[in-house]
Amino acid sequence: MSAAVAIEVEGLGLTFASQSEAPTIALQDVNCRFEPGKVTALIGPSGCGKSTLLQIARGFLNPTRGRLRFVEIASGKVAERPAMATVWQAFNLFPWLTVIENVAFGLELAGVPRAERDARARKAILAVDLNGFENKFPRQLSGGMRQRVGIARALVMEPEVLLLDEPFGALDAQTRLVLQEQLSKLVETSGTTAILVTHSIEEAILLADKIIVMSARPGRVCDQINVTLPRPRSYATTHEPEYAALFDRIYGQLRDEVMQAMIIESGGG
């Protein structure tokens, strides 16, 4: 079993250069920490760099300032990048592959023997309540079912870190709520470190152990909030007084940042 690894972000910044316009500062002096085995939500206005920070963690982008590093909890030593998997807002399923073939695709690329990858894929499909749909094609599934295939495809790789980039953003409100509850149980039982990018305060509170509130661009950390609501959480949790207090606190911080982001998008700032 791999050692528990935290993700530390120190003074991190990212500027996108442009030949025709002024450089765009996406992230500026970001400092935060993602604890192993916990769910951390990143919330903030559009364009604040939430997904950019996720891509830096994944290794797809390099910061222009500061650093993001992986640290073993037990020893305090810098570690290699842990195994990661990502669930995107877009379903990104291969339309010519069945559900079980989509879920097992990463295992096939990794050279896992067919019998093992079939068994692991079926277990992941069962975990997201899609047993019986193994031989269906994506076009035969609803949007919520397709996103569950995407979650199973990530979980089947047994990642140490699960990155969730607006995973339910394309779904209707009812489906989104059901999948929030389902994902909360999956992550809780797996013990996987998860980083969730979301625009939804409700989603952040229901899923996360800690919520990082980010500012309008250039993205900075405004607040880091520990969520102590008991698990498992569900829609019923939204009626709790502590939930209401958290919601009001986060909304109060985000309101001005969202308005600032709207001014930037309109060219006024």
PyMOL commands that set and color helices and strands:
alter all, ss='L'
color gray80, all
select helices_A, chain A and resi 50-58+99-109+114-127+138-140+143-155+173-190+201-207+235-239+241-265
alter helices_A, ss='H'
color red, helices_A
select strands_A, chain A and resi 5-16+24-34+39-43+65-72+78-79+84-87+161-165+193-198+210-214+221-226
alter strands_A, ss='S'
color yellow, strands_A
deselect
rebuild
show_as cartoon
